[in-house]
Amino acid sequence: MNSTPFIPVSEPDIGELELRYVTEAVRSGWVSSIGPFVDRFEAQFARFCGVKHAIAVSNGTTALHVALLALGVGPGDEVIIPDLTFVATGNAVLYCGAKPVLADVSPDTWCIDPAAVERAITPRTKAVLPVHLYGHPADMDAILALARPRNIAVIEDAAEAHGAKYRGRMVGGIGDIGCFSFYGNKILTTGEGGMVTTNDDHLASRVRFLKDHAMDPHRRYFHPEVGYNYRMTNLQAALGCAQLERAEELLAKRRRVMDAYREALSGLDGVQLNPRAPWAEPVPWMVCLVQDRVPTNVLAARLREHGIDTRPFFVPMHELPAFRCSHRLADSASRMLATRGLNLPSAPRLVSSDVHRISGALSLPLRSEL
């Protein structure tokens, strides 16, 4: 039996501050969606992103759904999304009764290609939903230049990009509205949870209204339209406050891990790690490796034999049954990246010896294919 410690692909960094705040929330009795930590987390996250409003919700998918609803997206509308993303991006569009239109990603950033967005625009396009994939910002200026003259809304899916910057600006405050996830493997976590960010007072008001059963703010238990229970609990927000207070520490740990991988794998030709455009300050949510020497499933299996966990890139949306008929991108950058990409262990607790162990296990099969 292999006695080498197992290295998971991701795990949260939870410390004493998180324990203290969650304990405080439990002892206060405010364990549901009303409580001081919810307001505090929203205010702190708004400052973190440099926006006027941050509205806490139950997860990243509900953040996307309620953001689309607040913008009036519905049946007959089209929303352009990247072909390479987690399925929640497309599902949220379907929840609204709208049609997801797939656009290829750029091989330079792995994010939605503005040229592909331009080709996908029709008179029915209501919104563009760029994803800051694996922590790298999308080219927002180019997307906004296409959207603004046509009165097309721009929704940032920043679920994987807490703290990333585009031309010096924090993601989540560049488009009309931004959406974040705080799932357990994210840079900042509340276990489950999400946030909607915006500088638009009307959109913020609509999100707050819709996420709380669409209850009339002036008449309790009167609901003038269909609403949703998308609220975050005070317990989750307590965890989020602690994580946010430690954001710089957590990001610094992840950057050290990313730098260690770049150094350890620098001698391997034909291996690409996370991209970085000159105008971007990405965050290393996941350490991503792209190569074409060894089939990804074979490489993952060999690493597993060494006690090292991995995960594949997202399956392109055009290959999923719910989206397959809407668009085909068989020879796309999305498909190339998905076929060749592998997420390596990325937890902030990793130390240099862990990275060297992982890199050593990688080097053997990759060098054997030279």
N, C-alpha and C positions, 0 to 999 in steps of 0.2 A: 504494500500500500504506500502511496506517495504521501510522505509526511510534510512536504513543503507547504507552508501556509498558502491558502487560496487567496488570490487577489481579485476582488469583484470589479466589474467595469465601472461601478459608481457606488458611492455611499455618502450620506449626509455628514456634515461636520457639526455635531451638536455638542455644546459645551455647558459650562456651569451657568452662564447668563441665560441661556434658553431654559434650563431647568428652573431657575429662579423666577423668571417671568411667567412660565406656564403654571408653576405652583401658586404664584400670586393670583393668577386668573382663577384657578380652581378654588382656592380658599375664599375668594371674593364672592363666589356663587354665581358670577356672571359667566356662564359657560356657553351660551348660545350666541346669537348674532348681535345682541346688545351688550355693550361693555366698553370701557375706556380704551382697551388695547386696539379695538377696531379703528376708532377715530385717530388714535396716535399713529398706527401703522399707515393709514391713508395719508396723513399729513407728512410723515417722514418720507414716504415713498414719492410723494409729489415733489418734495424738495430734492430727493435723490435724482429724479428724472428731469428736474427743471421745468415742471409744468404746473398749471394752476390747480388741476383736479386729478385726484387718484381715487378710484372707487373700488373697494375690495369686493371680490366675488368668490364663488365656491371653487372654481378651478379655471384653467386656461381655456378650455373649450367653451365654457359658459361666458367667459370674457369675450371671445370671438363672436359668439352668438348674439349676446346683448349689444355689442358694438355695431354689428350689422343691422340689428333691429332699430337701434337708435338712429341710424342713418337712413332708415326707411327702405332697406333692401327687402324685396318680397318677390312673389311670383311674377314671371315675365322679365325679371332683371337678370343680368349676367355679372359675375364677379370673376376677374382674372386672378388666378393663383398660380404659384410655381408648380411645376410637375414634380419636383423633388422637395417633399416636405412631409411632416407627420400627417396622418389622415385627418386629424381634427380640423385642420385648415379647410379642407374640402367639406367635411361633414357639417360644419357650422353654416356654410353656404346653403347646403341642402336643407338644413333645419328651417331656413327662412323660405323655402319653396323656390329659391333662385337657382340659377344654373352656374356651376363652376366651369370656367373656361381655362384650360391648361396652357401655360407658357413655359418654354424651356428655360433652364438656368444657364448662367454664364460659367464656362469652365475656369474663369479667372477668380471668381468670388464664390461660386456654388450657389449664389442667390439668383432670383428671377432676373432674366435678361431684358433690359428696357427695350431692345429692338424686337424681341418676341412679344412683349407687352403691346407695342405699337401695332404689330401685325394682328393681334387678337382683338383689338378694340372694334366694337360695332355700335350702332345706334342704341343698343340695349345695354351697353356696359354701364353699370351703376357704380362700381367700385373696383379698385385694384388692391390686392392684399399681398404685399411683399412680405416674405419671411426672412428674418435675419438668421440664416441657417447656421447651426452649430456655433453661434456666437459672432458670426461675421455680418456686419451691416450690409443691407442691399444698397444699390446706387440710388439714393432717394432723390437727388436733384434731377436726375434724368427721368425718373418716374413721375415726379411732381410736374415737370415741364410738359409731359404728355397729358397728365390728368387735369391740371388746373384750367387750361383753356376750354376743355370739354365738359367742365363741371362734373368730373368724376371724382368720387371720394377716394381717399387713400387711407387704408387701415394697416398699421404696422403689426405684424405678428412677431413680437419680441420675446416669445416664450422662452427662448434659449439664450437670450442676450442681455441679461441684467448687467448694466454698467458699460456696455459697448458704446462707442462713439462714432458718429459719422461727421467728418469735417469739424470736429470739436464739439458737436452737439450730442447729447445723450439720446439714444434711440428711445422711442416711445413718445417723444414730443415733437416729431418732425412732420408726420402726416396729420390727418384730421383727428385720428384717434389711435391709441396703441393698446396692445393686449399682452399681458405677461402671465406666465405659469409659475407656480411655486410647488410643483410636484417634488417628490422626495429626492429625485436625482438632479434637480436644477441647482444653479449657483447659489440662489437663496431659496430656502424651502419653508413651507408651513405644513408639510405632509401632503396635503392637497390644498388648493387655493389658487386664486388668480387676482389680477388687477387690471382695471381699465384706466388709461391715462389720456388726458386731453386738455387743451387750452380753451376749448369752446364751452361756454357756460350752458348753452342749450343742450348740447350733447351730454354733458355731465348730468344735467337734471333728468334727461330721458333715461340714462343708464340707471341712476339711483331709483327712479320710479319703476322701471320695468323689472329690475332685479329683486324687488321686494313686493311681489304679487300685484304690481300696478295699483298700490293702495293710494287713494287720494290723500295728499299731505295735509289737507284741511278738514277731512272727514274720515275718521277711523272706520275701517271695515267697509268702506265704499270703494269699489274697484271699477273705474270707468272703462277699462279695457282688459284684455287678457294679459296677465303678468306671469312672472316666473319666481320660483324660490331659488335664487342664485346667491344667497348671502354667505359671507364668511363668518365663522364663529370667533368669539373672543379668545378662545383657546388657541386657534390657529394664528390669530393676529398677534398674540403674545409671543409665540415662537417667531413670527415674522419680524417683530420689533427687535428681538435679540439678534436675529440673523442680519438685519439691515444695519444695526449698530456695529456689526463685525464685518460689513461688506468689504471694506478695503483689505482687511486681513484675509478674508476668504478668497478674494480675487488675487491677492499677492501669492497665496499658496498655489493657486491654480496656474499662475504665470510661471512660477518656479518649476512646477511639474512639466509644463509645456517646454520650457527652455531646456530642461534635462533631457527630454525626448529628442529635441532637435540636435543637441550635442551628441547624444548616444547613437543616433541613426544617421549622422551626417556622412558617414563613409559608404552608405548604401546608395548606389546610383539607381535611378528609376523609381525612387520612393518619394512621394510627396506627402507632407503633413499639411495642416490647416493653412489656407491661403491668407494673405494679408495685402489688401490693396493699399496704395500710398495714401489714400484719403480716409482710411479706416483705422480705428483702434478697436479691433475685435477682442472678445473675451473668450478664453479657452473653456467653453462649457464641456465639450468632449474633445479629447485628442483623437484626431482623425488621420488615418493612414490610407493612401490610395496607391495601389500598385497593380501590375498586370502580369506578374511572373508566376504566381501561385493562385489557383482558384480560391476565392475568399472563404468558402466553406472548408476547404482543406487547411488553409492557414489557421482558421479559427479552431479547428479540431486539434491541430498540432499544439497550439497555445494552451488549449484546454488540458491536454496531456501533461503540461507543465504547471497546471494549477492556475492558469491565467484566463480570466473571463474576458469575452469580447462581445460586441453586438454588430450586426451588419448595418449598413446605411439603410435609410428608409426605402421601401419599395416605391418606385415611381408611381405617381397617381394614375397614370394612363394604363398601368397593369392591373389595377384594382377593379373588381367587378362593378362596383357602384359608379365608377368613373370611366371605364374602358370605352364605352360607346361615345363619349363626348369628344374625345380627341385622341389621336395616335401620334406618339413621338418615338417611334421604334429606333431611330438612329440619332438619338438626342444626347446632349451632354448629361442630362439627368440619368439616362440609362447607363451611360459609361461610368459615371461616378457610383451609382448604386451597385453596379456589377463589380467594381474594383475597390470599393471603400469598406473600411472596417474601423469601428470605434474601439480604441484601446482603453485600458483602465485609466480613469481621469480624476479619481477622488483627490481632494486637496490634502488628505493625510499622507499620500504617497511620499516616500523619501527616495533619495538618489539610488540606494541599493535596490529598491523595488523597480525603478525605471531601468536600471542596468540588467536586472533579471529578465524583465519583459523584453528589452531590446536584444539581449542575448538569445532568447528563445525565438525571436523574430528573425534574427540574422541567419540562423542555421538553414531554415527552409528557403529563405530568399536568396542567400548566396549559392545554395545548391542548384538554383535555376539559372545561374549566370552562364 
